[in-house]
Each structure stands twice: as C-alpha cells, then as structure tokens.
Amino acid sequence: MLSIEFLAQFYGGLMALAILVYAILDGYDLGVGILLPTDDKQQADTMIASIGPFWDANETWLVLAVGLALIAFPAAHSMILQALYLPVAVMLLGLILRGVAFDFRAKAKTKYRDAWDISFKAGSIITAFSQGFMLGLYVMSFDTSLQSYTFAALSGIGVVAAYGLIGSAWLVMKTNGDVYTRALHWCRRFNWVSLIGVIAVSLVNPLINEFVAKKWFGTELSILLLPIPFACIALFIFQDRVLANFISCAPKQESWRPFAISVAVFLLCFLGLVYSFFPYVVPNELTIYESLADPSALTFMLYGVVLVVPAIIGYTIFSYRVFWGKTQALTYY
C-alpha cells in the first residue's frame, strides 16, 4: 500500500490540476456567455459557434475536481459543502440555465431566440459570480461576518471580470470582423478590472490569514516566490500593450497572444493561491493529510485514475486540435 503522504499529495495535486484546467477552459466559455450581445444575432451566433465544440466537455473538469474531493478528501468535502451550500446551489442553477439555453437557442422558434440568448448570458453571469463568491469565502476561511460577505461579493465581481478577460481573449483568437474588433476592446477593459481584483486579493489574503503571511514573508522560500505577484502585474501591463497594438495595427496572425497571456495570468494566480494554503484543504481547519480517505481504497482507485485522467486529457487535446483555427458557422442541421 502506498504511503499516506504520497496519496495525499497525488490526489491533492490532481484535484488542483482539475480546478486549474476548469478555470481556464470553462472560464473562457463562461466569459463568452457573459459578453454575449443581445442586440446582434449574427455576432451572437459567431460567439456561440466559437465555443460550440468545447463548452460541454470543459465542464468535465469541474465534475472531476468535485469527484476527487468527495472520494479522496470526504471530511473536507463535507465541511466545504456545508459552508458553501447556498452559492453552490446558485451555481448549479446557473449551469442548468446555460445548458438549456444553449440547446434551445439553436432549435427554438425565432420569436424566442432573444429570450434564450438572455438566459444563456444570465446563466453565465450567475455561474461566474457564484464561483467568485465561493472563492472569496474560502479565502476568508468561511467566516460569516458582514466584511467576509462583502469581500466575497467583490471576489464574485472579480471572477466575472477574469472570465470576461479570458473569454474576450478567446474571441480575439477565434473570430474575425466585428466580433474580433469588439473583443479587443472588451479584453482591454476586463484586463484592468482583473488587475485590480488580483491586487485586492493579494493584499487581503495575508492580512486575514496569519499562516499565509508567514509563508509569503517568513520563510527562505519567500524570496523566490515573492516575484510571482509582480510577474502577474507585469503580464497585465504587457497584455494592455499587446491589445493596444492589435487595436491600432490588427496583426491577426498573432491573435493567440492575448489568450496565452491570460492563461499565464490564471496560472500564476492559481499557483499563488495553492502555495498560500498548502497543505490546508480547508483553511485553518483540515490539511490534505488529515482529511484523506482510507489509503487502501485510494490505492485501489489509483489504477482507474491513471486510465481515466489521461483519456480525458487526450480527448481534450484532440478536440482542440480538430477544431483549431478561426470559427466557422455552427449548425445542428
């Protein structure tokens, strides 16, 4: 049987990977939904077509992350779900609304088309805000004070902006014409809002969590990791310069650059959060070692994991390879 330390770190790392990939992949298609125009059918169709082959499969990573938390860290899963049951329920309602609206907008009668577009946009905003609200409460160690809920609400707005950033960057990469032009301006605006949100979280996190402050400012490793926030800020500034150049010169052959920069920002922010809270899976309460499920069961499950996870990764890479390039018209007929 494998050691508890190895199992805890393996399943914790796998869960972290699933959350990161979900935030990037479903983040951009939620962002496209947030940006969906309700006054231009042609542009809305183009934007939906850009995520059509991917959006449903992107949510697989959310299922994987939640499933790993339930199976590998059941005590932590229970505590987190009890603390977040209301925003989780709201998020699920948003996901359901998105799923229904996506299919019905392609098949509903013309007079209902606008209603389904509005529903898809609303579902995307609800889902993104709920995820940000949960992140804010997590950072605040699930405190129930007014200050914590205020911060969580601001965090919700920040995640909406972050998804708007990566969603608009995706549209820059995948579209042409009017949608491409609008996406450049959307991306630039969301870039600055996201920067403010990242700075706010970076300042609040060590102030309210003593163990986070010690990890960032009280160890020898801090000297090596302190550049992460500054590198993230530098990427935001670089993103703005790239977008400004695109607006003035429109070099569409390099339209992938804003999306790549956005992915790098997501990666740095996520690494910062993981380092801040590791090895805690519930802040100030449970570590990955304390909340680990039965080691013998997890050792047995490992055989299935090493088959299923590579298959998911392979399918994801294959689907993006097949549908690479600029968006073409999406039809269900």
PyMOL commands that set and color helices and strands:
alter all, ss='L'
color gray80, all
select helices_A, chain A and resi 4-35+41-51+55-58+60-72+74-107+110-139+146-174+177-208+210-217+222-225+227-249+252-254+257-277+295-322
alter helices_A, ss='H'
color red, helices_A
select strands_A, chain A and resi 280-282+286-287
alter strands_A, ss='S'
color yellow, strands_A
deselect
rebuild
show_as cartoon
